[in-house]
């Protein structure tokens, strides 16, 4: 059947899009497997994440591991029983279906056990970023409107910085340490039985009910609470399990924060959906990575691109090819390190994907094409309804034609990626569940795109799509800047700058220069002491067109990142290239100065006063 579909498609393919029928059939089969899996979950059905976990626990053999952490193992049956204990606790607190419990906990088994138990009681769990303090933390807790806050003792100092910024602090239940005047969560939970809630006390749940609030972890503004229903969790966890070929024999190594969707849904969810095990670590360590992977016999690893870069930059390790990893899955693996990462560490399969916590656009690179974040061949356009539209970088708005409609990009033309929001809210593909807050939700919707009344989700990301349907990430909107009449992609510039020997990490951004239009390129580097600036200058000139070459360089001991390994740029942009504001070494690349030179106060004054022009 698949062969017939592909052969029919090839007849209407004058440009040769279907070049290899066998590979195309294999790709289509993988997509059909995902769609079949998703079709089994009904929005108004009673099969929920709770049902899925309980079903896997019943199926699991007696000592089958579910969670592995620092040398200890929690079996499937124990995990489910301890979650039942938390459910009893939640009901004893008077927490009812639909109410919210905030969770601020480190990566450890209790994180998963706690949210699962709260979900059994029918409540929604607000997953709070453990790095937050002050205003952002106060905002996250206020938006959640939680009935209770469960917090590790280690994060009580964070909470103190936010207390004075909130009208009301929810009742605090402290775990893993001295409660310091609050209620002892661990002691209270221990008083309850490890048995299922009686049938008459179990809440009636459907897949439509909210499971989580997961907060966006962008680099600007307060976190936004995205709605995650049981349905959405099941969709994502099942889809990624299928793409990875996961089974109950697999063990997923997870170092990503469990308060974020990559760790909580994709890494953990994919194993929950098949009855596998999750190997948890509090945080990533490049030096201990291969020891862990081999010690715990990991077969899968959930990555963020920067983690792969850190591993590539480490000295050789005796176990880096002695592991049993069969697949790694994640996003942000840049093409300049992808082949080296896969070859050096003998990784059989890489599943790169694109998705956002709140978004309705999901792309998966099912066949491992280096650099691509996913693929939608032309014959599946109407199934996934993902488009790339022309975008004005300077105005930060989509380009519209004379009739007021958006313009779809041609192959390899960069633009904003958008996903159709179906008029039927029950349609499984393209659902957009939005944020807690109508105004925040509305900002992500683009209306009257190709016809009056249609609605599309704005990813906020610039991409390009080639003639074969492969998608490639270009940049975040707001990160791309305009210089000399050209759009400069910070991601593409960083890619070119990073491949030079001695350069470990690069963060690219645009800065304002007095008396000039647009923004000039600047790069913050983490590099070795032996970086050859003269050779690096020549490399930059060869690797990039003149308009994309950075004028300014800043050498930092490390690049500041978010909890999910995204580069922070806001403060760097504000500090710019002023030696009076920046303690790090600053350099300038300017044709009148020749090569890369230290950026002195005198040179800065020449720039500001217009004597050195750009």
N, C-alpha and C positions, 0 to 999 in steps of 0.2 A: 504494500500500500504506500509506504513512504517513498519507495523508488518511483512509483507512479506519480506522486505529488511533485517530486523534484523534476522528473522528466517533463511534466506538463508545464511547470514553471519555466524550465529552460527554453521551451518553444517561444515564450513571450519575453525573452531575455536577449535582445539584440546586442547589448553592450557586454555580454559575457559575465553577468553577475554570478551565475551558477557555473563556476568553472570546474568544480570537482564534485561530481554527483555523489560519490561514496561519502566524502566528508560532509556534504550538505545533508545527506540522509541521516548521518550520525548526529549532526547538530539538531536537526528537526526532531529526532527521537528524544533527545535530552529535553527539549522544550516541551514536547508532548507529555513526557513523564512528569514534569513540574506541573503542567496544567491539570493533568489527571489527579495529582495529589491535592492540588488546591480545590478542585471540584468536589472533593469528598468532605470539605468543611462547609457547613451551612451557617449563614449569618444568624438566623433565628433558631438554629439547632441547639441542643443541650450539650453538645460535645465542646468542652472548653479546655483551657490549659490544665485546670484541675483534673478533669476527666482523663486527659492524656497522661499525666504523671501517675495518677492512681492506677490506670490500666497498665502502664509499664512496670510499676512496682509489683502488681499482682503477677505479671508474666515473668519477672526476674527470678533467676535461681537464687537460692538462699543467701549466698555471700557475694552476689554480683555487686561490684563497686558502682556508686553513683557519683560520689565526690571524693577527691583525693587532695590532701592538703598537709604540707609539712610533715610527711611521714605517717599521717593517720588516714584511715579510710572510713567513709560513711556509706553503708550499703543502700541499695534502693529501698529496701523495706524499712531500714532505720530512718532514712530521709523522710519517707512518707509519714511514718509514725510520729516523728518529731514535729513535722508540719501540722499534723492533727493536734498535737499538744498546743502549738501556737494558736490554732483556730479556736480551741477551747478558751485560751487566755483572751483572745480578741472579743469573743462573745461575753466573757465575764466583765470586760470593760464597758459593755453596752454598745460596742461598735456594730453597726448594722450594715446591711447590703447598700452599696453605693456611697458610703462614707469613705473618708480618706485617712490613711495612716502614712506619715512620712517616715522614711527609712534612710538613716545616714550611717552607713556601716562599711567597714573595710572589706576587701576581697577575702572572704573566708566562707566555709560551708554554711555558717549561720545566716549569712546574707540570703542565700537561696532558700534555705529552710524557712526563714522568717517571712519572706514575701509570699512563698507558697502557702504557708499557714494563714496569713492574712487574706489571701485570695480564697481559700477554702471557706472563710467566714463571709465572703461576698464583698469585701472592701476593695477599694482602689489604693494602690501603693504609689506614693510619690517618691521617686528615687533621687535623693539629694546628693549632689556632687560634693564629695568629701574635701575638696580643695577650697570650697567657698567660705568666705568670712564676710562680716560687715553687711553692707547694703545688698549685694547679690544674694547672700544667704537669707537675709530678712525677706527679700522679695520672693525667693523661691518658696519659703515657708508660708508667707502670706497668701500667695497665689494658690497654693495647695489647699488652704483652709482645712488643715488636718485636724482630726479629732485627737490624735496622739502623735508624738515623735519618739521613735525608737532610735537611739544614738549610741555609738560606741563611746566609752569613756575618753578615749584619745581625742575625740572631737568636741568635747565640752568647752575647751577654750575657744574654738571657732564660734560656738553658740553664744558665748558671752559677748563677743564682739557685735552680735546682731540683736541682742535683747532690747537694747534701748531704741532700736529702730523699728520695733514692731508694737502695734497696739496691744496685741495679746499673743503670748507664747503658748502653744499647745502643751498639754501635760507631757512631761519628759520622762521617758523610761530608758534607763541607762543599762547598756550591755557591756560585757567584757571588761569590767573594772568597777572601782568604787563608785557608788551612785552620787556621792557628794550632795546629799540633801534631796535628790530626786528618787524616783522609784526604781527598784532593782528588777530589771526586766528578766534576767536569767533566773533569779530566785522565784519570781512570780510564775513564770512559765513552768518551772519544775514542779509546781504544786498541782498541775493539771494532768489528766490521763493521756496516754499515747494511744488513744482509740478514736475511731471515726466519730464525727458528730452524729448524734442520733438523727434518724431520717427527718423527724419533725422540726429539727433545728437547722437542717442544711438549707441554705438559701437557694432559691430557684435561679440558676444562672443560665444565660445563653451566650453564644459566641459574640453577640453584639455588646455585651456589658464591658465596661472599662476595666482593664487589668492594671495598667500603669499610667502615671504621668512620668514621661522621660523628658528631661530638660535638654534643650539644644545647647551645644557647647561651642557656640561661635566665638569669635575673637573680639566682638564688640557688643555693647549693650547688655541688659539683664537677660538671664536665661529665660526661655519661653517653654512653657509646659505643654508638650505634645500629647494628645490623646493616643493611647495604645490599647485597643480592645483585645479581648481574648482571640478574636478572629484574626486580627493583624499579627499577633504573636504566632498563632498557628500557621498562618500563611508563610511568614518569613522563615520560621524554624523548619517547616517541612520543605520549603523550596531549596534552602541551602543544604539540608540533609541529602536531598535527592541529587543536587549538583555535585556534592562531595562523595556520593556513593556511600554514605555513612550507614553503619549498622551497629548492633549492640556490642560488637567486638571492639569498637573504636574508643579511643581515649583522646579527648581534646585538651590541649595545653592552652590555658587561658591566663594571660597576664594583663589583659585590658580591663579597665574599671567596670565593675558590674553595675554601676549606676547609669551606664551608657548602653545604647542599643547594640553596638558591636559585640560587647562582652556579654550582656544579659540575654539578648535575643539570639544572635547568630551563633556565638560560641556555645553558650549554655543551652539555648533552645534547640539547636540542631541535635545535641546529644539527648536531651529530654525526649525528643520526638521519636528516637529510635531505641532508647534504652541503653545508650552508651554511658561513658564516664567522663567527668570533667576534672582535669587537674588544675587546681587553682594556685595562683601565686599572688602575694600581696601587691607586688609591683615588678616591672620588667628589670632584668639584670642580664646584660649582654655577656658578662664573664661567667655567669652560672647557667646560662641558657641550655647549653648542650649537656651539661651534667644532669640537669632536671629532666630534659627530654629523654635521655637514656635511662636514668634511674627509675622513672615512672612509666617507661615504655609508651610514650606518646605516639599516636599514629596521625593526629591532625594538629594543626596550629592555626589559630586565628591571629592575623597580623594587621598592623597598620604600616604603611610604607616606610615610615621613619624607623620602625623597629628593624626592618630588613637592612636599612642603610647602616644602622648601628652595628649589626652583626657582620656585615661586609667589612666594616672598618676595624674590626677586632683582629688581634693576632691569631694565627692558626691554633685550633684547639684539637686535641687528640681524639675527641669524640664527634667532631663535626660531620663525619660521614659514616659513623657507626650506629646511627639511629634507625628507628623504624617508621619515621614520618613517611606517609604515603601521599598526603595532600596538605597544602597550606591554602587558606582562604582569607581574603581580606581586600582592602582597597588602598590605593595610593602608592602602589609599587611602580616607581618611575622606570621608564624604559632604559635609562642609562645604567641602572644597577640590576635590572631584572635578570638578564642572561647570566651575569656573574654570580648573582645570589643563587640561582637555580643550579648552575654548574658546580660551583665550589662546594655547596652543601648537599649535592646529590638529591635534590627535591624532585620526585617523579612528576608531580602535578601541581600547578598553580591555578587557583580559581580566583581571578580578580573580578571584583564587582563594583557597581556604583549604586548607592542608595542613601537616602537621608531618613533620619528618625521619623520625621513627620510627613515625608513626601510620598507621592504616588508613582514616582519614576524609579524603576528597578532594572538595572542592566547587569547581565552576567556574561563574562567572557568564558564561554563553555569549552572552547577549544585551545585556550592558552596562547593566543596570538600576543606576542610581546608588545606592550604599550597600550593595548586596547582595554577599555573598561567594560566592554560589553558589546553585544551585537543584536540587531534586529534586522533580519533580511527583509527585502521588499515584500515578500509574500506573507509576512506576519505583521505588517504595518497596522492593519485594521484590528489586530488582536491587542496589541500593546499600546497603540496610539501615543507614541512619543515623537515629538518633532523638535527641530532646531530652527529658531527664527532669527532673522536679522536683528542686530542689537547695536544701538548707538552708545559707545563706551563713554563718550564725553557727557552726554545727557543722562546716561544710565537708564535708558528707556528703550523698549523695542521700537523698531522702525515700522511705520505703517504706510500703506499706499494711499493713493488719492481717494479711495473709498473708505479709508479708515481701518482697513484690515492689516494684520501682520503678514509678513512675507517669509515663506519658508526658504531656508538657506539651500544653496546648491551643494553638491558633494564637495567636501573638504573646506567649505566656507564656515568660519567660526560664528557662533551665535548662541543665544540662550536656549538651553534645553527646557522644554515644557512637557507636561503630561495632561492628557484630557481627563477632566473630571466628569464622569458619566452623569447624565440626567437621572438615571435610575440609581438611587443610592444603594440598592441591593446588589448591583453588579459587582462581581468580585475583583475584576481588573480595573485599576484606576481609582479605587476608593481613596478619598482624602478625608481623614478624620479630624484634622485641624488641631487648633490649640485650645487651651482653657482661656477663653477670651475672644469675643467675636472680632474685635478690631485687629488683633494679631493674626487671626485666621484670614481675614479679608485681604491683608497685605500680600498674602501669598497666592491670591487668585487673580488671574488675568482674564478679562472678559472681552467678548466680541472679537475673538482672535481671527477666526476664518469665516465666521458667520455670526449674525446677530443672536445673542443669547447663549453662545457657547462659553464654557468656563474651562480654564487650563491652570494647572498648578505650576507656579514659577519655582524652578530649582535654585535660581540665583547663581547658576554655574554656566560658564561658557564652555561649549564643546564643539567638536566638528565630527561629521559622519562621512566615512568614505563611500565609494561606489559599491562596496560589498556589504555595507550595513554596519561596519565596525564603528563604534563611538570612541572618541579620544578626548580626554579632559584637557581643556586649555587653561582655564583660570577661574577663580572666584570673581563674580561681579564686585567691583570695588577694589580688587587687587590689581586687575588690569588697568594700566594707565596710558595716557596719550602723550606722545612726544614727537615733535617734528612732523606732525600730521599723521603719525602711525600709531596703531595700537600695540602696546608692549605687554606680552603675557609674562607675568612674574614667574609662573611655573616653568615656562619654556626657557627663560633666561637662567633660572636656578639650575635647571637640568644641564645646560651648557657649562655653567661655572663649576659644577660639582665634580665633573669627570677629571679635573686636573689633579695630578699627584699632590698629595699633601693637604688637599681641601676635603674636610670631613662633612661639612654641612653648610648650607647656604639659605639665607632668607632674603628675598628680593622685594623691594617696594619702591614707590615713586615719591620724590620730595619736591617741594616748591623751591624754585630758584628765582630770586628777585628779577624783575624786568624780563621774564620769559613766559611763554604760554605753555600750558601743559605741565608735566612733572618729569624731572630728570631721574634716571635710574640710579638706585643705590643698593648695595648688597652688604648684608652682615654675614661675616664668614667665621666659621670655626676651622682653624687650620693649624698645622704643625709649625714649630719654630723654624723649620727649614724651608718654608714656602719661598720659592724663587719668584719674586715680584716681577722681574724683567721678563722671565719666560711666561709668567701668568698674563702679563699685559699682551704679549704676542698671541697667546692662546685665545684671549677674549676677542682680539681683533679678527682672528681667523674664524672663530666659532659663531659669531653673532653679526648681524647687519649693524651698520653704524648707529641707527636710531635706537637699537635695543641694548647697546653696550652701556654698562653702568659708568657713570662719571665718578661716583663716590664709593669707597669701600670702608667698612668698619670691621675691625677684628675683635671678636668676643670670645671669652673662654667657653661659653655655651650659649645656645639659643633658647630663649624662653619659649615654653610650649604650654598648651592647655593640658588638662588631665587626659585628653584623648589624642595627644601628640600633634596638635595643630600649631603652627607657628603663630606667635603673637606679633602683630605689626604696629598696633596703635601707638604705643609709646615710642617705638623706633621712628615712626613718621613724624611725631611731634618733636622729637629731639633733633631730627634732621642731621645736618653735617656741620653743626656749630661746635668747634672745639671747646667753647666755654660751657656747653651743656653736656658734652659727651666725654666721659673719663677714658673710654676705650681708645686705642690707636685708630686714627682716621687717615685715609689716603684719598688722593684725587687722581683721576685719569683724565688728562686734558691735553689736546694736541699742542697747545702753546707751551705747556710745561715739559712735555716729552716723557712718556712712560708713566709709571705709578710713583707718585711722590707723596711724602707726608703732607697732610693738610694742616698748615700752620695758621695761627690767628691772622697773620698778615695776608695769606692767600684768601682766607675767609672774608676779610675786609675788602679785598679786591673784588670778590664775587658780589658782595652786598652793595658795594658802591659802583658797580658796573664797569670796573676796569678790566675784569676778566670775563669775557662774554662767552655765551654758549650758543 
